[in-house]
Structures are given as structure tokens and as C-alpha cells.
Amino acid sequence: MYANSHGFVGATSTTGHSISCTAVASENGSMEMDYEYSAARKAEDLLDHEKIGYKAGIQACSHLGARKIKTQKAQVLYSPRQAKSLISHITDAISGTSLYRKASFLLDSIDQQICPDYLTITEDPHLKCSFGSTYFDGEGVKTKPRTLVEQGILRGYLLSSYSARRLGLKTTGNAGGHHNLLIEPNLSGGLEEIIKTMTTGLVVTNLIGYGVNTVNGDYSRGANGFWVENGEIQYPVSEITIAGNLKNILQRIVLIGNDLDKNSTIHSGSILVDDMMIAGQ
């Protein structure tokens, strides 16, 4: 229940369930770890616990024998689980707090092209059984569906009443953050189909650390995953860093898969980015 001094009184009830498994695989003295999880509003919508454990084990084993690669520029394919983090940098940059503090790489970018024209991000606070669903925000302001990025053009911010006043704008019903974000795919396939289009590149399955500067957009994160050549995974890789500037990275998105991960408030499929710096040995 929420009530404020403006006479608003509202109540909502929610449920949430999750299951996760972390697996460790070892071979010839080397060890690799990975995880799998499932989250849902309804318990019956969770993945079976045996499948969760099996997938975690398979993923951990698949990283055994990881190699290092040479420093180079190549395509980087974010798995759905990691693609969400890329989108989250947009939401951080268009939040009211970042904007009125002038601590955003997307400052004064409204109605400007920040992504390719095939990328659209909508916010749907009323999506059934999703984790970001609510009829009012943290201040009691009514929520409504809207488009944040339309064909690559930034159309809206994420504002509370306070941040809106600081910016001379109106609240967008986002006190407490964004609601459900839906990233529209631009092809009918997912991760496996995108891999087939790659000549050489990196599939990122795990990101390490947080070397992201949302003020100027500088991006540098540790990663591991798999190296791709001629449309096929060749071997696992580790101890690498992917880097660039978020303004350039967002503009270089070339494919967005339909393999949506719905375990959080950001629903995104795999995302392929062209010409990223991959630092290895």
C-alpha cells in the first residue's frame, strides 16, 4: 500500500519466485564455473529444477580448456543474459538523476539518433506477469505504456517528480526506476542463428566487473565466452576485455535476436555489435 499527502492511496500485491544453480567443472587442474536461473511471477512458470541444474553443468563444462586470444577488433555477440546489461546503460543515462546532475553520456539527446533505426525500446508497465509491472510508481503517479527509443531515436526520459522539476519537465511515472522494457528484435532467430552470420567474433556469455562510465560513455568490461570463426563456435575463451564508448557501441548494433530473456524487467534477445575492441594477450 502507498499513500501520499496529495490524497493518493493505492495498493497492489505481487509474487515472485526464482530458482538458480551454480556449477563448477574441473579438468586437469583447471576449474570453470557458470550458472543458470529462472525467475517468474508464478511458481508454475519456472523452469524445471533438473533443467536448471543440467544447463548450469553443461555451461560450466563448455568453458573448460579456455584459451586466450590476441588483441583485435571484431564482432561481439552478447547472449540474452548479458545483452540486458548493455540496455541497462541506456536506462542509467536517461534517468532523471543522471540528467539533472549532467552526469550522462546521453545528455541533451532527446529526439536524436542514438541507435540504428531498427532498434526500438518500449516500456510497458502493465505487461501481465512481468517483474516491472505496476499501475503506479513510487510516488503514486499513474503509469502508462510508451516508447523510449523509436527506430533508434531517443523519445523519452525516466523521471520522478523531483528530477522532472529539476529539469523543468513533467514526471514520466518512473519514481523508482524503469518498468518493463521490451527490446524489439530485427530478425526471427536467436543466438545460434546470429552465430551463423559471423565470420570471426566473440560470443559473450559472462561479464566481469563494472568498468562503465555513464558520464562520458567509456566502456571496459572483463568477459569470457566463445570464439567464432566461419559461423561456428571454435573454442572457449577467457581473460579478455571488451572495450569502446557506449555512443559508438549503440550505433554499431547490427542484429537483435528474438530469444528474449524475461527473467527481469529488461526483455532482450541476443545483441550483435560490430567492430568492438577485444583486448587479449
N, C-alpha and C positions, 0 to 999 in steps of 0.2 A: 504494500500500500504506500502511496505517496500523496502528500498534501502540501500546499504552499499558501503563502499569505495573499495570493490573488484569488483565492476561493476554489482552486482546483483540488479535487480529491479523486484519485484513481487507484485501481488495484488490478493486479494481474498475477497469475500463477504460472509457474514454469516447472519443467522437469528436465533432467539431464542425466545421461548415462554414458559411461565410457569404459573401454577395456583396452589394455595395452600389454605388450610383451617386448622385452629386450633380450636379444640372443647374443651369445659370444661364441665365435668359432675359432678354432686353433688348428694349426698345421705346421709342422717343422719349426716349432718355437715361435711362430708369429701368431698374433691374435687380431681378430677383427670383430667389431660389434655393430649391430644395426637393430632397428626396432620396427614395430608395426602397431597401429592402433585403430580403433574405431570409436566414433562418438555419435550420439543420436539423442533426440528428444524422447523417443520411445525405446524401451529396452528391446522390444522385438525387432527393431530396425538395426541393431548392432550386428556386425559380422560375427560368425560363429567363433568361439574362443579357440577351437582347434585350428581354424584357418588363420587366425591372427598369429598363433604360435608358429605354425608352419611357414608362413610368409616371412616372419622375423628370422627364422632359422635359415631359410633359403637365401634371404638377402645378406645375412652375415657371412654365410659361406661363399657367396658370389664375390666378396671383396678379398678373399684370400689370394695371395700372390700378387697383390697390387704393385704396380710399377710407378716410377717417376717419369715424367715427360719433359721434353725441352720447352723452354720459354718460347711462346709463339702467339700469334693471333689466329683465332679460329671461331667457328660457331660454338655456342654454348646452349645446350638444351636443359632447361630446368624441368625436373619432374613436377607433377602437380603439387606434391607436398612442399617443394621448395619454391615453386612459382608464386605461391601465396605471399612469400616474404618479399618478392620483387614488387608486387602490387601494394604491399603494406607501406612501402617507401613513398608511394604517391599519396596515400591517405595521411601519412605523417606530415607531408609537405603542404597539404591543403587544409590541415586542421587550423582552427582559429588561433590557437595559442602560438603556433609556429608563425602564422602570418602577421599577427599584431606585434610580435617580437622581432619581425623582419629576419627570422631565422629559417628561411625556406628557400630551396633552390627553385621553387615554382612561384615565388613572389611575383605579383602583378601578371600572372599568366592566364587569367580568365579570358575565355574566348580566343585563346591562342592554341596552335597545334603543338601538343606535347608528345604525341604518339602517332604512328601511322594511321591512315584513315580507315583501316579495317579493325581498329580496336575501339570497342565501346564498353563502358562500365556503367551499369545501372545499380541503383540502391533500392532494395525492396524490403522495407521494414515489416511487411505483412505476409512474407513468404511462410507458408504453412510448415510447421515442424522444423524450422531453422533456428540456429542459435542466436541470430541477431534480430529476431522478430519481436516487435513491441508496438503498441499503439500510441505510446507517448515516451518522450525522452526523459533524461534525469532531472529535468526541470518542469515536467508536466506538459511540455509542448507537443501537440499532435504531430505524429509522423506521417509521411506520405511517400509513395514511390517517386523516384526521379532519376534523371540521367546525370551522372557526374562527368563522364567523358563520352562525347558523342562523335563517332568517326574520327577519333584522335584529338578532338578539340575539347579543352577543359571548359565545362559548363557550370560547375558549382563547387562551393567550398563546404567544409564541415564545421558549422558554427553553433556555439551555445549563445545564450542571450548576452552573456558578458563579453565574449570575444566579438560578437556581432556589433555591440555598442562601441567597442574599441576601434572597430574598423569602419564604423558609420554605416553598417549594413543591418539586415534583419536576420534573426536566428533561423537556422535551417532545421531545427529539431534534432540536433546532434550533440546535445549535452551528454557527455559520457562516451562519445566516440561514434564511429560509423555503425550502420546496421548491416544487413545482408548485402554484400557486394557480389554482383554477378558479372563475370568476365565472358563476353560473347566469343565463342570460337570462330575461326575463319576457315576451318576445314572439318571434314566429317570423321577423321581419325584421331588417334591419340598418340601416346609416346612411341609405340612401335612403328606406326606409320610415319611419324616425323623422322625417326632414325633412318628410315629407308631413303629419305631425301638428302641426307647429309653425306658429303664427300669425305671430309675429316672434321672432327669436332669432339666436344666433351659433353657427356650426359652427367648432370649434377644430381646426385641422389642425397647428399648431405652437405650442409653448410656449417662452418665452424667460426665462432667468434662473431663480432659485430663491428666491422670496420667501415661504418657508413656515416658520412657527414651530411645530414639533411639540410645544412645551411648552404653549402656550395655544391652538393651532389656527388662529391667524391665517394667512390665505392671500392672496397677491397675486402674480400672475404676468403677465408680458407675453405677448401672444398675437397670432396672426394667423389668418385663416381666411376665412369667407364669411358674408355677411348673408342671412338667410332672411326672406321675407315670404309669407304665404298658402301655405305649404307648398312654396315653390320658392326655390332659390338665386337671389339678385338680382345680387350683385357681390362681389368680394373686398374684404377689409378688413385694415388693418394699423395699427400703432402704437396698440394698445389694451391695457388691463389688465383682467383679471378678478379679482374680489376677494370675500372673505367670510370666514367662520370655518368650519373643517372640520366642526365638530359640526353646524352648520346645513346645510352643503353636503351632507353624507352623508344627512341626514334628508330632503333635498329631491330626492333621486334619484327620477325618475319612470319611466324606461324604461331597459332594458338589452338591447341587441341581441344577436343570435346570430352576428354577423360576427366571430368570435373571431380575435384576432391571437395566433398561437402562436410568435412569434419569440423569446420569452423565457420566464422562469419564471412570469410572470403571464399567464394566458389570459383576456382580457376582450374583450367586444364594445363597440360604441358605448354611451356612457352619457349620458343626458339629465338635466340638473339644472334645476330650476325656480327662477326668481326670484333670479338672481345679479346682483351689481353689475358692470356693464361700464363702465369709465372710458375715455372717448374725448376728444373736443375740447370 
